[in-house]
Amino acid sequence: MPKSTDKSQIEKFRDAARELETDQSEAAFEADVQKIAKAPKLSNEEIKELARRQRGGSKP
């Protein structure tokens, strides 16, 4: 059982959101969704190449 001095999970979440300076406006949310939705689709080869680069390997 949590101690009375411990913050509840929602309080911790709110503190983290304030620290990250989140924006709760619907317009900001929609703008972020549009950035994601308009991201170019990658081909299977592009995905494989990206994974190789992130692992630090190269194609033999």
CHARMM-style PDB file with segment names, atoms N, HN, CA, C and O in Angstrom:
ATOM      1  N   MET     1       0.849  -1.182   0.000  1.00  0.00      PROA
ATOM      2  CA  MET     1       0.000   0.000   0.000  1.00  0.00      PROA
ATOM      3  C   MET     1       0.885   1.233   0.000  1.00  0.00      PROA
ATOM      4  O   MET     1       1.850   1.288   0.763  1.00  0.00      PROA
ATOM      5  N   PRO     2       0.584   2.246  -0.849  1.00  0.00      PROA
ATOM      6  CA  PRO     2       1.450   3.412  -0.933  1.00  0.00      PROA
ATOM      7  C   PRO     2       1.423   4.234   0.349  1.00  0.00      PROA
ATOM      8  O   PRO     2       0.404   4.315   1.035  1.00  0.00      PROA
ATOM      9  N   LYS     3       2.547   4.829   0.651  1.00  0.00      PROA
ATOM     10  HN  LYS     3       3.375   4.762   0.095  1.00  0.00      PROA
ATOM     11  CA  LYS     3       2.634   5.704   1.814  1.00  0.00      PROA
ATOM     12  C   LYS     3       1.860   6.985   1.532  1.00  0.00      PROA
ATOM     13  O   LYS     3       1.651   7.347   0.374  1.00  0.00      PROA
ATOM     14  N   SER     4       1.437   7.665   2.583  1.00  0.00      PROA
ATOM     15  HN  SER     4       1.606   7.371   3.523  1.00  0.00      PROA
ATOM     16  CA  SER     4       0.671   8.897   2.398  1.00  0.00      PROA
ATOM     17  C   SER     4       1.527   9.997   1.772  1.00  0.00      PROA
ATOM     18  O   SER     4       0.987  10.942   1.198  1.00  0.00      PROA
ATOM     19  N   THR     5       2.859   9.888   1.874  1.00  0.00      PROA
ATOM     20  HN  THR     5       3.298   9.120   2.340  1.00  0.00      PROA
ATOM     21  CA  THR     5       3.739  10.886   1.284  1.00  0.00      PROA
ATOM     22  C   THR     5       4.010  10.615  -0.189  1.00  0.00      PROA
ATOM     23  O   THR     5       4.500  11.491  -0.903  1.00  0.00      PROA
ATOM     24  N   ASP     6       3.694   9.401  -0.650  1.00  0.00      PROA
ATOM     25  HN  ASP     6       3.296   8.690  -0.071  1.00  0.00      PROA
ATOM     26  CA  ASP     6       3.896   9.059  -2.059  1.00  0.00      PROA
ATOM     27  C   ASP     6       2.847   9.755  -2.914  1.00  0.00      PROA
ATOM     28  O   ASP     6       1.693   9.901  -2.511  1.00  0.00      PROA
ATOM     29  N   LYS     7       3.264  10.178  -4.096  1.00  0.00      PROA
ATOM     30  HN  LYS     7       4.201  10.059  -4.424  1.00  0.00      PROA
ATOM     31  CA  LYS     7       2.322  10.782  -5.039  1.00  0.00      PROA
ATOM     32  C   LYS     7       1.554   9.677  -5.747  1.00  0.00      PROA
ATOM     33  O   LYS     7       2.073   8.586  -5.979  1.00  0.00      PROA
ATOM     34  N   SER     8       0.314   9.983  -6.082  1.00  0.00      PROA
ATOM     35  HN  SER     8      -0.107  10.870  -5.894  1.00  0.00      PROA
ATOM     36  CA  SER     8      -0.459   9.011  -6.850  1.00  0.00      PROA
ATOM     37  C   SER     8       0.099   8.966  -8.267  1.00  0.00      PROA
ATOM     38  O   SER     8       0.838   9.858  -8.684  1.00  0.00      PROA
ATOM     39  N   GLN     9      -0.257   7.935  -8.987  1.00  0.00      PROA
ATOM     40  HN  GLN     9      -0.857   7.211  -8.648  1.00  0.00      PROA
ATOM     41  CA  GLN     9       0.251   7.783 -10.346  1.00  0.00      PROA
ATOM     42  C   GLN     9      -0.176   8.958 -11.219  1.00  0.00      PROA
ATOM     43  O   GLN     9       0.616   9.434 -12.033  1.00  0.00      PROA
ATOM     44  N   ILE    10      -1.414   9.436 -11.067  1.00  0.00      PROA
ATOM     45  HN  ILE    10      -2.057   9.050 -10.406  1.00  0.00      PROA
ATOM     46  CA  ILE    10      -1.876  10.558 -11.892  1.00  0.00      PROA
ATOM     47  C   ILE    10      -1.095  11.826 -11.554  1.00  0.00      PROA
ATOM     48  O   ILE    10      -0.809  12.626 -12.445  1.00  0.00      PROA
ATOM     49  N   GLU    11      -0.749  12.019 -10.293  1.00  0.00      PROA
ATOM     50  HN  GLU    11      -0.981  11.369  -9.569  1.00  0.00      PROA
ATOM     51  CA  GLU    11       0.052  13.185  -9.924  1.00  0.00      PROA
ATOM     52  C   GLU    11       1.442  13.102 -10.547  1.00  0.00      PROA
ATOM     53  O   GLU    11       1.974  14.105 -11.023  1.00  0.00      PROA
ATOM     54  N   LYS    12       2.027  11.909 -10.544  1.00  0.00      PROA
ATOM     55  HN  LYS    12       1.595  11.094 -10.157  1.00  0.00      PROA
ATOM     56  CA  LYS    12       3.339  11.718 -11.172  1.00  0.00      PROA
ATOM     57  C   LYS    12       3.253  11.989 -12.671  1.00  0.00      PROA
ATOM     58  O   LYS    12       4.138  12.620 -13.248  1.00  0.00      PROA
ATOM     59  N   PHE    13       2.177  11.504 -13.295  1.00  0.00      PROA
ATOM     60  HN  PHE    13       1.458  10.991 -12.825  1.00  0.00      PROA
ATOM     61  CA  PHE    13       1.976  11.723 -14.726  1.00  0.00      PROA
ATOM     62  C   PHE    13       1.851  13.214 -15.020  1.00  0.00      PROA
ATOM     63  O   PHE    13       2.475  13.719 -15.953  1.00  0.00      PROA
ATOM     64  N   ARG    14       1.055  13.912 -14.235  1.00  0.00      PROA
ATOM     65  HN  ARG    14       0.548  13.502 -13.477  1.00  0.00      PROA
ATOM     66  CA  ARG    14       0.873  15.358 -14.444  1.00  0.00      PROA
ATOM     67  C   ARG    14       2.183  16.112 -14.250  1.00  0.00      PROA
ATOM     68  O   ARG    14       2.493  17.026 -15.015  1.00  0.00      PROA
ATOM     69  N   ASP    15       2.952  15.736 -13.233  1.00  0.00      PROA
ATOM     70  HN  ASP    15       2.700  14.994 -12.612  1.00  0.00      PROA
ATOM     71  CA  ASP    15       4.251  16.374 -13.016  1.00  0.00      PROA
ATOM     72  C   ASP    15       5.177  16.153 -14.211  1.00  0.00      PROA
ATOM     73  O   ASP    15       5.859  17.075 -14.656  1.00  0.00      PROA
ATOM     74  N   ALA    16       5.194  14.930 -14.723  1.00  0.00      PROA
ATOM     75  HN  ALA    16       4.639  14.180 -14.362  1.00  0.00      PROA
ATOM     76  CA  ALA    16       6.038  14.626 -15.883  1.00  0.00      PROA
ATOM     77  C   ALA    16       5.582  15.419 -17.101  1.00  0.00      PROA
ATOM     78  O   ALA    16       6.411  15.920 -17.860  1.00  0.00      PROA
ATOM     79  N   ALA    17       4.281  15.535 -17.292  1.00  0.00      PROA
ATOM     80  HN  ALA    17       3.607  15.128 -16.675  1.00  0.00      PROA
ATOM     81  CA  ALA    17       3.751  16.295 -18.427  1.00  0.00      PROA
ATOM     82  C   ALA    17       4.133  17.764 -18.313  1.00  0.00      PROA
ATOM     83  O   ALA    17       4.496  18.389 -19.309  1.00  0.00      PROA
ATOM     84  N   ARG    18       4.057  18.316 -17.113  1.00  0.00      PROA
ATOM     85  HN  ARG    18       3.762  17.807 -16.303  1.00  0.00      PROA
ATOM     86  CA  ARG    18       4.458  19.718 -16.918  1.00  0.00      PROA
ATOM     87  C   ARG    18       5.943  19.894 -17.199  1.00  0.00      PROA
ATOM     88  O   ARG    18       6.355  20.865 -17.833  1.00  0.00      PROA
ATOM     89  N   GLU    19       6.738  18.951 -16.724  1.00  0.00      PROA
ATOM     90  HN  GLU    19       6.404  18.161 -16.209  1.00  0.00      PROA
ATOM     91  CA  GLU    19       8.184  19.020 -16.925  1.00  0.00      PROA
ATOM     92  C   GLU    19       8.534  18.981 -18.411  1.00  0.00      PROA
ATOM     93  O   GLU    19       9.460  19.657 -18.856  1.00  0.00      PROA
ATOM     94  N   LEU    20       7.785  18.184 -19.171  1.00  0.00      PROA
ATOM     95  HN  LEU    20       7.033  17.634 -18.809  1.00  0.00      PROA
ATOM     96  CA  LEU    20       8.028  18.066 -20.609  1.00  0.00      PROA
ATOM     97  C   LEU    20       7.356  19.174 -21.407  1.00  0.00      PROA
ATOM     98  O   LEU    20       7.494  19.248 -22.628  1.00  0.00      PROA
ATOM     99  N   GLU    21       6.622  20.042 -20.697  1.00  0.00      PROA
ATOM    100  HN  GLU    21       6.510  19.982 -19.705  1.00  0.00      PROA
ATOM    101  CA  GLU    21       5.918  21.162 -21.324  1.00  0.00      PROA
ATOM    102  C   GLU    21       4.998  20.687 -22.439  1.00  0.00      PROA
ATOM    103  O   GLU    21       5.043  21.198 -23.558  1.00  0.00      PROA
ATOM    104  N   THR    22       4.168  19.711 -22.120  1.00  0.00      PROA
ATOM    105  HN  THR    22       4.131  19.296 -21.211  1.00  0.00      PROA
ATOM    106  CA  THR    22       3.234  19.189 -23.109  1.00  0.00      PROA
ATOM    107  C   THR    22       2.156  20.212 -23.423  1.00  0.00      PROA
ATOM    108  O   THR    22       1.850  21.083 -22.610  1.00  0.00      PROA
ATOM    109  N   ASP    23       1.599  20.094 -24.591  1.00  0.00      PROA
ATOM    110  HN  ASP    23       1.848  19.385 -25.251  1.00  0.00      PROA
ATOM    111  CA  ASP    23       0.541  20.989 -25.053  1.00  0.00      PROA
ATOM    112  C   ASP    23      -0.733  20.168 -25.177  1.00  0.00      PROA
ATOM    113  O   ASP    23      -0.772  19.189 -25.922  1.00  0.00      PROA
ATOM    114  N   GLN    24      -1.766  20.556 -24.458  1.00  0.00      PROA
ATOM    115  HN  GLN    24      -1.735  21.351 -23.853  1.00  0.00      PROA
ATOM    116  CA  GLN    24      -2.995  19.775 -24.453  1.00  0.00      PROA
ATOM    117  C   GLN    24      -4.001  20.241 -25.495  1.00  0.00      PROA
ATOM    118  O   GLN    24      -5.113  19.716 -25.545  1.00  0.00      PROA
ATOM    119  N   SER    25      -3.644  21.201 -26.318  1.00  0.00      PROA
ATOM    120  HN  SER    25      -2.740  21.628 -26.277  1.00  0.00      PROA
ATOM    121  CA  SER    25      -4.613  21.712 -27.282  1.00  0.00      PROA
ATOM    122  C   SER    25      -4.869  20.693 -28.391  1.00  0.00      PROA
ATOM    123  O   SER    25      -3.985  19.924 -28.769  1.00  0.00      PROA
ATOM    124  N   GLU    26      -6.081  20.708 -28.892  1.00  0.00      PROA
ATOM    125  HN  GLU    26      -6.799  21.332 -28.585  1.00  0.00      PROA
ATOM    126  CA  GLU    26      -6.449  19.793 -29.972  1.00  0.00      PROA
ATOM    127  C   GLU    26      -5.679  20.138 -31.249  1.00  0.00      PROA
ATOM    128  O   GLU    26      -5.321  19.248 -32.021  1.00  0.00      PROA
ATOM    129  N   ALA    27      -5.426  21.426 -31.469  1.00  0.00      PROA
ATOM    130  HN  ALA    27      -5.716  22.149 -30.842  1.00  0.00      PROA
ATOM    131  CA  ALA    27      -4.697  21.850 -32.668  1.00  0.00      PROA
ATOM    132  C   ALA    27      -3.278  21.280 -32.671  1.00  0.00      PROA
ATOM    133  O   ALA    27      -2.795  20.824 -33.708  1.00  0.00      PROA
ATOM    134  N   ALA    28      -2.618  21.304 -31.529  1.00  0.00      PROA
ATOM    135  HN  ALA    28      -3.010  21.674 -30.687  1.00  0.00      PROA
ATOM    136  CA  ALA    28      -1.260  20.756 -31.440  1.00  0.00      PROA
ATOM    137  C   ALA    28      -1.274  19.254 -31.694  1.00  0.00      PROA
ATOM    138  O   ALA    28      -0.392  18.724 -32.369  1.00  0.00      PROA
ATOM    139  N   PHE    29      -2.270  18.575 -31.156  1.00  0.00      PROA
ATOM    140  HN  PHE    29      -2.987  19.005 -30.608  1.00  0.00      PROA
ATOM    141  CA  PHE    29      -2.399  17.135 -31.374  1.00  0.00      PROA
ATOM    142  C   PHE    29      -2.598  16.835 -32.852  1.00  0.00      PROA
ATOM    143  O   PHE    29      -1.934  15.958 -33.405  1.00  0.00      PROA
ATOM    144  N   GLU    30      -3.503  17.554 -33.491  1.00  0.00      PROA
ATOM    145  HN  GLU    30      -4.043  18.266 -33.042  1.00  0.00      PROA
ATOM    146  CA  GLU    30      -3.781  17.338 -34.913  1.00  0.00      PROA
ATOM    147  C   GLU    30      -2.539  17.614 -35.761  1.00  0.00      PROA
ATOM    148  O   GLU    30      -2.279  16.894 -36.725  1.00  0.00      PROA
ATOM    149  N   ALA    31      -1.775  18.643 -35.413  1.00  0.00      PROA
ATOM    150  HN  ALA    31      -1.987  19.227 -34.630  1.00  0.00      PROA
ATOM    151  CA  ALA    31      -0.554  18.958 -36.159  1.00  0.00      PROA
ATOM    152  C   ALA    31       0.447  17.807 -36.057  1.00  0.00      PROA
ATOM    153  O   ALA    31       1.086  17.446 -37.045  1.00  0.00      PROA
ATOM    154  N   ASP    32       0.580  17.239 -34.870  1.00  0.00      PROA
ATOM    155  HN  ASP    32       0.061  17.532 -34.068  1.00  0.00      PROA
ATOM    156  CA  ASP    32       1.497  16.108 -34.692  1.00  0.00      PROA
ATOM    157  C   ASP    32       1.022  14.876 -35.453  1.00  0.00      PROA
ATOM    158  O   ASP    32       1.829  14.158 -36.044  1.00  0.00      PROA
ATOM    159  N   VAL    33      -0.279  14.634 -35.440  1.00  0.00      PROA
ATOM    160  HN  VAL    33      -0.934  15.217 -34.960  1.00  0.00      PROA
ATOM    161  CA  VAL    33      -0.833  13.494 -36.183  1.00  0.00      PROA
ATOM    162  C   VAL    33      -0.567  13.673 -37.674  1.00  0.00      PROA
ATOM    163  O   VAL    33      -0.219  12.711 -38.360  1.00  0.00      PROA
ATOM    164  N   GLN    34      -0.725  14.878 -38.176  1.00  0.00      PROA
ATOM    165  HN  GLN    34      -1.007  15.659 -37.620  1.00  0.00      PROA
ATOM    166  CA  GLN    34      -0.484  15.128 -39.599  1.00  0.00      PROA
ATOM    167  C   GLN    34       0.973  14.872 -39.977  1.00  0.00      PROA
ATOM    168  O   GLN    34       1.251  14.366 -41.064  1.00  0.00      PROA
ATOM    169  N   LYS    35       1.900  15.217 -39.090  1.00  0.00      PROA
ATOM    170  HN  LYS    35       1.674  15.629 -38.207  1.00  0.00      PROA
ATOM    171  CA  LYS    35       3.317  14.942 -39.356  1.00  0.00      PROA
ATOM    172  C   LYS    35       3.543  13.440 -39.526  1.00  0.00      PROA
ATOM    173  O   LYS    35       4.266  13.005 -40.422  1.00  0.00      PROA
ATOM    174  N   ILE    36       2.918  12.667 -38.658  1.00  0.00      PROA
ATOM    175  HN  ILE    36       2.331  13.021 -37.930  1.00  0.00      PROA
ATOM    176  CA  ILE    36       3.077  11.216 -38.711  1.00  0.00      PROA
ATOM    177  C   ILE    36       2.365  10.643 -39.924  1.00  0.00      PROA
ATOM    178  O   ILE    36       2.910   9.794 -40.629  1.00  0.00      PROA
ATOM    179  N   ALA    37       1.154  11.106 -40.165  1.00  0.00      PROA
ATOM    180  HN  ALA    37       0.711  11.796 -39.592  1.00  0.00      PROA
ATOM    181  CA  ALA    37       0.339  10.566 -41.256  1.00  0.00      PROA
ATOM    182  C   ALA    37       0.960  10.850 -42.620  1.00  0.00      PROA
ATOM    183  O   ALA    37       0.776  10.075 -43.559  1.00  0.00      PROA
ATOM    184  N   LYS    38       1.690  11.946 -42.733  1.00  0.00      PROA
ATOM    185  HN  LYS    38       1.839  12.575 -41.970  1.00  0.00      PROA
ATOM    186  CA  LYS    38       2.279  12.320 -44.018  1.00  0.00      PROA
ATOM    187  C   LYS    38       3.694  11.788 -44.200  1.00  0.00      PROA
ATOM    188  O   LYS    38       4.340  12.072 -45.209  1.00  0.00      PROA
ATOM    189  N   ALA    39       4.171  11.028 -43.242  1.00  0.00      PROA
ATOM    190  HN  ALA    39       3.646  10.797 -42.423  1.00  0.00      PROA
ATOM    191  CA  ALA    39       5.512  10.467 -43.359  1.00  0.00      PROA
ATOM    192  C   ALA    39       5.547   9.509 -44.547  1.00  0.00      PROA
ATOM    193  O   ALA    39       4.600   8.754 -44.764  1.00  0.00      PROA
ATOM    194  N   PRO    40       6.631   9.539 -45.312  1.00  0.00      PROA
ATOM    195  CA  PRO    40       6.701   8.662 -46.488  1.00  0.00      PROA
ATOM    196  C   PRO    40       6.735   7.190 -46.083  1.00  0.00      PROA
ATOM    197  O   PRO    40       7.316   6.821 -45.063  1.00  0.00      PROA
ATOM    198  N   LYS    41       6.112   6.382 -46.891  1.00  0.00      PROA
ATOM    199  HN  LYS    41       5.640   6.682 -47.720  1.00  0.00      PROA
ATOM    200  CA  LYS    41       6.120   4.933 -46.663  1.00  0.00      PROA
ATOM    201  C   LYS    41       7.467   4.385 -47.124  1.00  0.00      PROA
ATOM    202  O   LYS    41       7.991   4.788 -48.162  1.00  0.00      PROA
ATOM    203  N   LEU    42       8.014   3.471 -46.348  1.00  0.00      PROA
ATOM    204  HN  LEU    42       7.588   3.143 -45.505  1.00  0.00      PROA
ATOM    205  CA  LEU    42       9.289   2.859 -46.699  1.00  0.00      PROA
ATOM    206  C   LEU    42       9.043   1.501 -47.346  1.00  0.00      PROA
ATOM    207  O   LEU    42       8.130   0.767 -46.968  1.00  0.00      PROA
ATOM    208  N   SER    43       9.882   1.187 -48.330  1.00  0.00      PROA
ATOM    209  HN  SER    43      10.623   1.783 -48.637  1.00  0.00      PROA
ATOM    210  CA  SER    43       9.806  -0.138 -48.945  1.00  0.00      PROA
ATOM    211  C   SER    43      10.459  -1.145 -47.999  1.00  0.00      PROA
ATOM    212  O   SER    43      11.124  -0.758 -47.039  1.00  0.00      PROA
ATOM    213  N   ASN    44      10.269  -2.418 -48.268  1.00  0.00      PROA
ATOM    214  HN  ASN    44       9.728  -2.732 -49.048  1.00  0.00      PROA
ATOM    215  CA  ASN    44      10.890  -3.453 -47.440  1.00  0.00      PROA
ATOM    216  C   ASN    44      12.402  -3.316 -47.436  1.00  0.00      PROA
ATOM    217  O   ASN    44      13.038  -3.495 -46.397  1.00  0.00      PROA
ATOM    218  N   GLU    45      12.985  -3.000 -48.588  1.00  0.00      PROA
ATOM    219  HN  GLU    45      12.468  -2.854 -49.431  1.00  0.00      PROA
ATOM    220  CA  GLU    45      14.439  -2.834 -48.665  1.00  0.00      PROA
ATOM    221  C   GLU    45      14.895  -1.635 -47.844  1.00  0.00      PROA
ATOM    222  O   GLU    45      15.928  -1.701 -47.177  1.00  0.00      PROA
ATOM    223  N   GLU    46      14.143  -0.549 -47.882  1.00  0.00      PROA
ATOM    224  HN  GLU    46      13.304  -0.496 -48.424  1.00  0.00      PROA
ATOM    225  CA  GLU    46      14.499   0.633 -47.095  1.00  0.00      PROA
ATOM    226  C   GLU    46      14.407   0.334 -45.596  1.00  0.00      PROA
ATOM    227  O   GLU    46      15.233   0.808 -44.816  1.00  0.00      PROA
ATOM    228  N   ILE    47      13.422  -0.437 -45.201  1.00  0.00      PROA
ATOM    229  HN  ILE    47      12.751  -0.822 -45.834  1.00  0.00      PROA
ATOM    230  CA  ILE    47      13.274  -0.821 -43.797  1.00  0.00      PROA
ATOM    231  C   ILE    47      14.459  -1.676 -43.360  1.00  0.00      PROA
ATOM    232  O   ILE    47      15.015  -1.467 -42.281  1.00  0.00      PROA
ATOM    233  N   LYS    48      14.847  -2.643 -44.202  1.00  0.00      PROA
ATOM    234  HN  LYS    48      14.396  -2.812 -45.079  1.00  0.00      PROA
ATOM    235  CA  LYS    48      15.989  -3.498 -43.882  1.00  0.00      PROA
ATOM    236  C   LYS    48      17.268  -2.678 -43.767  1.00  0.00      PROA
ATOM    237  O   LYS    48      18.065  -2.893 -42.854  1.00  0.00      PROA
ATOM    238  N   GLU    49      17.467  -1.745 -44.683  1.00  0.00      PROA
ATOM    239  HN  GLU    49      16.819  -1.570 -45.425  1.00  0.00      PROA
ATOM    240  CA  GLU    49      18.664  -0.908 -44.660  1.00  0.00      PROA
ATOM    241  C   GLU    49      18.685  -0.035 -43.407  1.00  0.00      PROA
ATOM    242  O   GLU    49      19.732   0.123 -42.780  1.00  0.00      PROA
ATOM    243  N   LEU    50      17.560   0.521 -43.048  1.00  0.00      PROA
ATOM    244  HN  LEU    50      16.709   0.393 -43.558  1.00  0.00      PROA
ATOM    245  CA  LEU    50      17.467   1.332 -41.839  1.00  0.00      PROA
ATOM    246  C   LEU    50      17.802   0.493 -40.609  1.00  0.00      PROA
ATOM    247  O   LEU    50      18.526   0.952 -39.726  1.00  0.00      PROA
ATOM    248  N   ALA    51      17.286  -0.718 -40.545  1.00  0.00      PROA
ATOM    249  HN  ALA    51      16.697  -1.090 -41.262  1.00  0.00      PROA
ATOM    250  CA  ALA    51      17.570  -1.615 -39.422  1.00  0.00      PROA
ATOM    251  C   ALA    51      19.060  -1.942 -39.362  1.00  0.00      PROA
ATOM    252  O   ALA    51      19.642  -1.974 -38.278  1.00  0.00      PROA
ATOM    253  N   ARG    52      19.679  -2.184 -40.516  1.00  0.00      PROA
ATOM    254  HN  ARG    52      19.206  -2.158 -41.397  1.00  0.00      PROA
ATOM    255  CA  ARG    52      21.124  -2.472 -40.550  1.00  0.00      PROA
ATOM    256  C   ARG    52      21.917  -1.288 -40.007  1.00  0.00      PROA
ATOM    257  O   ARG    52      22.837  -1.460 -39.208  1.00  0.00      PROA
ATOM    258  N   ARG    53      21.552  -0.085 -40.449  1.00  0.00      PROA
ATOM    259  HN  ARG    53      20.805   0.055 -41.098  1.00  0.00      PROA
ATOM    260  CA  ARG    53      22.274   1.107 -39.995  1.00  0.00      PROA
ATOM    261  C   ARG    53      22.114   1.309 -38.493  1.00  0.00      PROA
ATOM    262  O   ARG    53      23.066   1.699 -37.817  1.00  0.00      PROA
ATOM    263  N   GLN    54      20.932   1.050 -37.969  1.00  0.00      PROA
ATOM    264  HN  GLN    54      20.159   0.733 -38.518  1.00  0.00      PROA
ATOM    265  CA  GLN    54      20.702   1.228 -36.540  1.00  0.00      PROA
ATOM    266  C   GLN    54      21.462   0.200 -35.721  1.00  0.00      PROA
ATOM    267  O   GLN    54      21.869   0.482 -34.594  1.00  0.00      PROA
ATOM    268  N   ARG    55      21.659  -1.004 -36.282  1.00  0.00      PROA
ATOM    269  HN  ARG    55      21.328  -1.233 -37.198  1.00  0.00      PROA
ATOM    270  CA  ARG    55      22.433  -2.038 -35.592  1.00  0.00      PROA
ATOM    271  C   ARG    55      23.928  -1.796 -35.745  1.00  0.00      PROA
ATOM    272  O   ARG    55      24.732  -2.404 -35.039  1.00  0.00      PROA
ATOM    273  N   GLY    56      24.300  -0.923 -36.650  1.00  0.00      PROA
ATOM    274  HN  GLY    56      23.647  -0.429 -37.224  1.00  0.00      PROA
ATOM    275  CA  GLY    56      25.709  -0.653 -36.860  1.00  0.00      PROA
ATOM    276  C   GLY    56      26.351  -1.566 -37.875  1.00  0.00      PROA
ATOM    277  O   GLY    56      27.564  -1.502 -38.076  1.00  0.00      PROA
ATOM    278  N   GLY    57      25.581  -2.405 -38.517  1.00  0.00      PROA
ATOM    279  HN  GLY    57      24.596  -2.457 -38.354  1.00  0.00      PROA
ATOM    280  CA  GLY    57      26.113  -3.331 -39.511  1.00  0.00      PROA
ATOM    281  C   GLY    57      25.980  -2.765 -40.905  1.00  0.00      PROA
ATOM    282  O   GLY    57      25.359  -1.724 -41.122  1.00  0.00      PROA
ATOM    283  N   SER    58      26.572  -3.469 -41.837  1.00  0.00      PROA
ATOM    284  HN  SER    58      27.076  -4.314 -41.661  1.00  0.00      PROA
ATOM    285  CA  SER    58      26.441  -3.079 -43.240  1.00  0.00      PROA
ATOM    286  C   SER    58      26.191  -4.324 -44.066  1.00  0.00      PROA
ATOM    287  O   SER    58      26.470  -5.439 -43.626  1.00  0.00      PROA
ATOM    288  N   LYS    59      25.674  -4.133 -45.248  1.00  0.00      PROA
ATOM    289  HN  LYS    59      25.448  -3.227 -45.605  1.00  0.00      PROA
ATOM    290  CA  LYS    59      25.373  -5.262 -46.127  1.00  0.00      PROA
ATOM    291  C   LYS    59      26.674  -5.845 -46.667  1.00  0.00      PROA
ATOM    292  O   LYS    59      27.510  -5.098 -47.175  1.00  0.00      PROA
ATOM    293  N   PRO    60      26.868  -7.171 -46.571  1.00  0.00      PROA
ATOM    294  CA  PRO    60      28.126  -7.785 -47.040  1.00  0.00      PROA
ATOM    295  C   PRO    60      28.276  -7.724 -48.537  1.00  0.00      PROA
ATOM    296  OT1 PRO    60      29.277  -8.197 -49.076  1.00  0.00      PROA
TER     297      PRO     60
END
